[in-house]
Amino acid sequence: MQLQEISKIISQTHIFESLPKEDHEKIAKVTEVIKYKKGNIIFKENELADAFYIIVEGEVEILKEGKDVQEVLAKKKSYDVFGEMAVIDELPRSATIRAHSDITLLKIEKDNFTSLLKDFSHISLEISRSICQTVRNTNKTYINDLEKRNKQLELAYDKLKKTQNELIKAEKLSVVGKFASIIIHDIKNPMTNIRAYAELIKLTAPDNQKMTRSAQIIMQEVDRLTKMTSELLDFVRGEIQISKTPVNLVSFIETMIDTVKEDFIKHNIHIHFDHKNDNVVLIDSEKMKRVFYNIITNCKDAIYEDGHIKITIEEDEKWTRIVIIDNGNGMDKETLNNIFEPFFTKKKKGTGLGMAIVKGIVESHGGAIKVFSELNTGTKFEISLPHI
């Protein structure tokens, strides 16, 4: 590189740009042109300072030694300077400089640089500004890096927490699965026999109200126990197997209402079914009965007195929607947020799997379920099923 070219580069460096042309030429005479390949180290942290550098072409990284890795604090490019701080304060290098690309540098030895400071006193001010700018850029980079690391830590923590919860849930399901698989077979026959004898007692003593009532309670409790174990077994099996057939939704819901109407009237709860058109959907009838019974039972449990449950069918371009609204006591935020979580329940009876199974069945049909609720107001269930 010719002396004139070096002088021109020096004149474009902010530390020396205010000097006259003849001074640029003087500095150029004590300057050495050196080249480095990408990845080469120009100098290392804690080395003694022996020179000051001007970047002609390319880019360098300022690195700080961490516990396990080197952190990039800042980068410098063409016509920037580096290495001046340690040359001035005569302390070891405070950082490592590495070539971020193939680079060409102008190198001014320490003694020559010190002489320049004596000859051109105002250069000290420019160097101070350069150092301040370097510190600002380093701080900015460091703060940005801290913010980035904090976000990464938050994401890692959330992922770890989610994984931990999944492992706990999987462990619970494993234990429940083993337990359910064993007991479902062990209690099926005894429960069937108990229920059969309860039915026989009820039939043979129709005039004995106390005995009839007791037999009815036995049958209800057997049914409840059988349902609970079935829910456990269905849920721990994981993937829900369905067999879909075309079903008239209006007739299906009317049949479901007929099966529960008498019991609901005893609890002073009235069901209103409002529909305009016959809607045909592709569903597994037996699985969707479970969905209907679980939701309608939840509605009944939430109503204290003078209850009303309204069922409607809505349609849009993609979905047939079953909407079930009750005027019960509603749910608090915790219950609403966790309603589909396995094993979550605030009831004294139950497994906490009913609504998790409901969600699984609806989603296995390619549908979706939503719940809206307010305390002391009521709850709204929306079951969306795709059109055929």
VMD Tcl script that draws the C-alpha trace (Angstrom):
set ca {
  {0.00 0.00 0.00}
  {1.43 3.37 -1.05}
  {2.19 6.13 1.48}
  {-0.44 8.35 -0.15}
  {-3.14 5.67 0.27}
  {-2.22 5.20 3.94}
  {-2.32 8.97 4.46}
  {-5.79 9.13 2.94}
  {-7.09 6.34 5.23}
  {-5.62 8.12 8.26}
  {-7.38 11.35 7.22}
  {-10.72 9.50 7.30}
  {-10.16 8.22 10.84}
  {-12.04 10.37 13.37}
  {-9.01 10.64 15.69}
  {-6.81 12.18 12.99}
  {-9.30 13.78 10.58}
  {-8.85 17.29 12.04}
  {-5.07 17.29 11.36}
  {-3.67 18.95 8.23}
  {-2.56 16.85 5.26}
  {1.16 17.10 6.07}
  {0.53 15.63 9.54}
  {-1.37 12.74 8.01}
  {1.72 12.04 5.93}
  {3.95 12.12 9.03}
  {1.72 9.56 10.77}
  {1.63 7.40 7.62}
  {5.44 7.13 7.70}
  {5.35 5.38 11.12}
  {2.45 3.09 10.16}
  {2.73 -0.58 9.21}
  {0.17 -2.36 6.99}
  {-0.75 -5.85 8.24}
  {-3.35 -8.44 7.22}
  {-5.22 -11.13 9.15}
  {-7.44 -14.01 8.06}
  {-10.94 -14.50 9.44}
  {-10.76 -15.99 12.94}
  {-7.18 -14.85 13.62}
  {-6.47 -13.25 17.01}
  {-4.90 -9.78 16.78}
  {-4.17 -9.70 20.50}
  {-5.47 -11.45 23.63}
  {-6.94 -10.24 26.88}
  {-4.28 -9.52 29.57}
  {-1.45 -9.21 27.05}
  {0.79 -6.15 27.33}
  {-0.11 -3.41 24.85}
  {2.42 -2.88 22.10}
  {0.47 -1.06 19.37}
  {-2.59 0.92 18.28}
  {-4.67 -0.14 15.23}
  {-6.79 1.40 12.48}
  {-9.12 -0.84 10.42}
  {-8.63 -0.32 6.70}
  {-11.00 -3.03 5.51}
  {-13.02 -5.75 7.24}
  {-14.43 -6.19 10.74}
  {-13.14 -7.24 14.17}
  {-14.87 -8.56 17.31}
  {-14.14 -7.41 20.85}
  {-14.29 -10.52 23.06}
  {-14.39 -10.93 26.83}
  {-13.35 -14.19 28.46}
  {-16.29 -15.79 30.31}
  {-16.30 -18.80 32.59}
  {-16.90 -21.27 29.78}
  {-17.16 -19.18 26.63}
  {-15.98 -15.97 25.04}
  {-18.64 -13.27 24.85}
  {-18.76 -10.79 21.96}
  {-19.02 -7.31 23.53}
  {-18.85 -5.23 20.36}
  {-17.72 -5.10 16.73}
  {-15.66 -2.53 14.81}
  {-15.40 -1.93 11.08}
  {-13.50 0.12 8.47}
  {-11.92 3.38 9.74}
  {-12.64 2.48 13.38}
  {-9.71 2.29 15.81}
  {-8.93 -0.15 18.61}
  {-6.17 -0.87 21.12}
  {-5.70 2.77 22.11}
  {-6.87 2.40 25.74}
  {-4.18 -0.04 26.89}
  {-1.51 1.90 25.02}
  {-2.46 5.05 26.92}
  {-2.93 3.63 30.44}
  {-0.11 1.07 30.02}
  {-2.21 -1.67 31.57}
  {-2.77 -5.17 30.13}
  {-5.32 -5.55 27.35}
  {-8.88 -5.56 28.76}
  {-10.30 -7.71 25.93}
  {-9.41 -10.02 23.07}
  {-9.64 -8.79 19.49}
  {-10.44 -11.34 16.77}
  {-10.83 -10.92 13.03}
  {-14.52 -11.36 12.17}
  {-13.58 -11.38 8.46}
  {-10.41 -11.15 6.41}
  {-9.06 -7.73 7.40}
  {-6.38 -5.17 6.60}
  {-5.07 -3.00 9.45}
  {-2.76 -0.07 9.99}
  {-0.54 -0.69 13.00}
  {1.19 2.10 14.91}
  {3.72 0.91 17.48}
  {3.32 2.08 21.07}
  {6.37 4.37 21.08}
  {5.34 6.03 17.83}
  {1.77 6.46 19.08}
  {3.02 8.04 22.33}
  {5.12 10.49 20.31}
  {2.07 11.40 18.24}
  {0.14 12.24 21.40}
  {2.91 14.61 22.44}
  {3.12 16.26 19.02}
  {-0.67 16.54 18.53}
  {-2.16 17.17 21.99}
  {-5.77 17.56 20.75}
  {-5.67 13.91 19.61}
  {-6.10 12.98 23.28}
  {-9.58 14.52 23.25}
  {-10.54 12.50 20.16}
  {-9.17 9.35 21.74}
  {-11.21 10.04 24.91}
  {-14.32 10.36 22.76}
  {-13.46 7.12 20.99}
  {-13.02 5.32 24.30}
  {-16.34 6.69 25.61}
  {-18.12 5.54 22.47}
  {-16.55 2.09 22.80}
  {-17.74 1.86 26.42}
  {-21.25 2.95 25.42}
  {-21.42 0.40 22.61}
  {-20.07 -2.31 24.89}
  {-22.66 -1.49 27.57}
  {-25.45 -1.47 25.00}
  {-24.34 -4.84 23.60}
  {-23.96 -6.28 27.10}
  {-27.43 -5.10 28.17}
  {-29.00 -6.45 24.97}
  {-27.22 -9.74 25.55}
  {-28.49 -9.87 29.15}
  {-32.06 -9.23 27.99}
  {-31.71 -11.95 25.37}
  {-30.32 -14.39 27.94}
  {-33.11 -13.55 30.39}
  {-35.70 -14.33 27.73}
  {-33.91 -17.58 26.91}
  {-33.85 -18.48 30.61}
  {-37.57 -17.69 30.96}
  {-38.37 -19.86 27.94}
  {-36.11 -22.64 29.25}
  {-37.77 -22.41 32.68}
  {-41.27 -22.54 31.16}
  {-40.25 -25.50 29.03}
  {-38.70 -27.25 32.03}
  {-41.80 -26.59 34.14}
  {-44.04 -27.88 31.36}
  {-41.88 -30.97 30.94}
  {-41.92 -31.55 34.69}
  {-45.72 -31.27 34.75}
  {-45.97 -33.66 31.81}
  {-43.71 -36.15 33.60}
  {-45.78 -35.88 36.79}
  {-48.96 -36.31 34.76}
  {-47.48 -39.28 32.90}
  {-46.44 -40.87 36.18}
  {-49.94 -40.35 37.58}
  {-51.47 -41.88 34.46}
  {-49.10 -44.82 34.65}
  {-50.06 -45.54 38.25}
  {-53.76 -44.97 37.57}
  {-53.58 -47.08 34.44}
  {-52.11 -50.06 36.25}
  {-54.60 -49.62 39.07}
  {-57.58 -49.20 36.73}
  {-56.64 -52.16 34.54}
  {-56.49 -54.43 37.58}
  {-59.58 -53.27 39.42}
  {-61.86 -52.90 36.40}
  {-61.71 -56.65 35.82}
  {-61.74 -57.55 39.50}
  {-64.85 -55.52 40.33}
  {-66.85 -55.88 37.14}
  {-68.47 -59.21 37.99}
  {-69.11 -58.41 41.70}
  {-70.63 -55.03 40.77}
  {-72.86 -56.68 38.16}
  {-74.05 -59.19 40.74}
  {-74.65 -56.50 43.38}
  {-76.70 -54.44 40.95}
  {-78.69 -57.51 39.84}
  {-79.56 -58.40 43.44}
  {-80.51 -54.76 44.15}
  {-82.87 -54.84 41.15}
  {-84.31 -58.13 42.41}
  {-84.90 -56.65 45.89}
  {-86.61 -53.64 44.33}
  {-88.89 -55.89 42.24}
  {-89.77 -58.30 45.05}
  {-90.63 -55.61 47.61}
  {-92.36 -52.84 45.61}
  {-94.50 -51.79 48.58}
  {-91.61 -51.47 51.02}
  {-90.49 -47.90 50.34}
  {-87.48 -48.08 52.64}
  {-86.21 -51.26 51.00}
  {-86.97 -49.96 47.50}
  {-85.15 -46.71 48.25}
  {-82.14 -48.59 49.63}
  {-82.02 -50.84 46.56}
  {-82.18 -47.77 44.30}
  {-79.24 -46.17 46.17}
  {-77.22 -49.39 45.78}
  {-77.90 -49.40 42.05}
  {-76.94 -45.72 41.69}
  {-73.71 -46.18 43.63}
  {-72.80 -49.26 41.57}
  {-73.44 -47.28 38.39}
  {-71.32 -44.41 39.73}
  {-68.43 -46.71 40.62}
  {-68.63 -48.47 37.25}
  {-68.63 -45.11 35.46}
  {-65.63 -43.87 37.45}
  {-63.55 -46.96 36.67}
  {-64.59 -46.80 33.01}
  {-63.50 -43.15 32.85}
  {-60.15 -44.03 34.35}
  {-59.63 -46.87 31.89}
  {-60.71 -44.81 28.88}
  {-58.46 -41.93 29.81}
  {-55.27 -43.86 30.59}
  {-55.59 -45.72 27.31}
  {-54.72 -42.42 25.68}
  {-55.96 -42.28 22.11}
  {-59.75 -42.48 21.88}
  {-61.03 -44.88 19.25}
  {-64.22 -43.71 17.55}
  {-66.57 -45.17 14.95}
  {-68.54 -42.40 13.24}
  {-71.91 -42.74 11.51}
  {-74.38 -40.12 10.21}
  {-76.75 -39.12 13.04}
  {-79.72 -36.77 13.16}
  {-78.54 -34.38 15.87}
  {-82.02 -33.18 16.87}
  {-83.29 -36.75 17.43}
  {-80.07 -37.62 19.25}
  {-80.37 -34.71 21.70}
  {-84.12 -35.29 22.22}
  {-83.38 -38.92 23.15}
  {-80.68 -37.81 25.57}
  {-83.04 -35.30 27.18}
  {-85.74 -37.97 27.57}
  {-83.35 -40.23 29.50}
  {-82.53 -37.55 32.10}
  {-85.71 -35.48 32.16}
  {-87.47 -37.36 34.97}
  {-84.47 -37.17 37.29}
  {-83.96 -33.48 36.52}
  {-87.62 -32.65 37.22}
  {-87.20 -34.25 40.66}
  {-84.43 -31.70 41.26}
  {-86.68 -28.91 39.97}
  {-84.53 -28.44 36.85}
  {-86.16 -27.91 33.47}
  {-84.43 -28.52 30.13}
  {-85.42 -26.43 27.10}
  {-84.34 -27.57 23.63}
  {-84.55 -24.97 20.88}
  {-83.82 -25.97 17.26}
  {-84.89 -24.77 13.82}
  {-83.61 -27.35 11.36}
  {-82.70 -31.02 11.33}
  {-78.94 -31.31 11.44}
  {-77.07 -34.44 10.40}
  {-73.58 -34.90 11.90}
  {-70.96 -37.63 11.63}
  {-70.36 -38.88 15.19}
  {-69.76 -41.89 17.39}
  {-73.14 -41.99 19.17}
  {-71.96 -43.89 22.24}
  {-68.97 -41.60 22.77}
  {-71.08 -38.46 22.27}
  {-73.61 -39.77 24.80}
  {-70.76 -39.65 27.33}
  {-70.08 -36.03 26.34}
  {-73.74 -35.08 26.76}
  {-74.18 -36.87 30.10}
  {-71.00 -35.43 31.60}
  {-71.86 -31.86 30.63}
  {-75.53 -32.09 31.60}
  {-74.55 -33.66 34.96}
  {-72.12 -30.80 35.59}
  {-74.96 -28.39 34.88}
  {-77.24 -30.21 37.33}
  {-74.57 -30.18 40.05}
  {-74.12 -26.42 39.60}
  {-77.83 -25.60 40.06}
  {-79.24 -25.17 43.56}
  {-82.94 -24.59 42.86}
  {-85.32 -23.44 40.11}
  {-82.86 -24.53 37.48}
  {-83.00 -24.01 33.77}
  {-80.81 -25.63 31.13}
  {-81.16 -24.36 27.57}
  {-79.85 -26.37 24.62}
  {-79.64 -24.87 21.14}
  {-78.13 -25.85 17.79}
  {-76.30 -23.22 15.74}
  {-74.59 -23.38 12.36}
  {-72.04 -21.45 10.36}
  {-70.12 -22.24 7.18}
  {-67.85 -24.85 8.79}
  {-69.40 -25.98 12.05}
  {-72.52 -27.35 13.67}
  {-72.50 -26.02 17.22}
  {-74.32 -27.45 20.26}
  {-74.73 -24.77 22.93}
  {-75.68 -25.75 26.49}
  {-76.38 -22.95 29.00}
  {-77.34 -23.30 32.66}
  {-78.33 -20.77 35.33}
  {-76.20 -22.43 38.01}
  {-73.67 -20.92 40.39}
  {-70.95 -20.71 37.73}
  {-67.22 -21.28 38.14}
  {-64.36 -19.31 39.67}
  {-61.32 -18.51 37.50}
  {-59.26 -21.41 38.83}
  {-61.95 -23.94 37.98}
  {-62.61 -22.40 34.55}
  {-58.90 -22.37 33.67}
  {-58.39 -25.98 34.76}
  {-61.71 -27.55 33.80}
  {-60.13 -29.81 31.16}
  {-57.06 -30.70 33.23}
  {-56.92 -34.38 34.22}
  {-57.50 -35.06 37.95}
  {-58.62 -31.48 38.64}
  {-61.90 -31.39 40.56}
  {-63.51 -29.44 43.37}
  {-66.27 -31.97 43.82}
  {-66.31 -34.32 46.80}
  {-67.13 -37.20 44.44}
  {-65.53 -37.97 41.10}
  {-62.17 -38.64 39.50}
  {-61.53 -35.25 37.91}
  {-61.39 -36.99 34.52}
  {-64.91 -36.37 33.22}
  {-64.26 -33.12 31.37}
  {-60.81 -34.25 30.22}
  {-62.51 -37.22 28.56}
  {-65.21 -34.94 27.10}
  {-62.53 -32.77 25.50}
  {-60.73 -35.84 24.16}
  {-63.90 -37.25 22.60}
  {-64.90 -33.95 20.96}
  {-61.39 -33.39 19.58}
  {-61.22 -36.98 18.30}
  {-64.25 -36.02 16.16}
  {-62.24 -33.12 14.71}
  {-64.25 -30.68 16.82}
  {-63.64 -28.25 19.66}
  {-65.19 -27.41 23.01}
  {-65.26 -24.05 24.81}
  {-66.55 -23.08 28.24}
  {-67.65 -19.64 29.43}
  {-68.65 -19.07 33.04}
  {-69.14 -16.44 35.74}
  {-69.75 -16.93 39.42}
  {-73.42 -16.62 40.44}
  {-74.41 -16.24 36.78}
  {-74.12 -19.60 35.05}
  {-72.07 -21.57 32.56}
  {-72.11 -21.93 28.79}
  {-70.67 -24.94 26.90}
  {-70.05 -24.76 23.15}
  {-69.39 -28.00 21.27}
  {-68.38 -27.43 17.65}
  {-68.54 -30.37 15.22}
  {-67.41 -30.17 11.58}
  {-70.00 -30.44 8.80}
  {-70.17 -33.70 6.91}
}
mol new
graphics top color blue
foreach p $ca { graphics top sphere $p radius 0.5 }
foreach p [lrange $ca 0 end-1] q [lrange $ca 1 end] { graphics top cylinder $p $q radius 0.2 }
display resetview
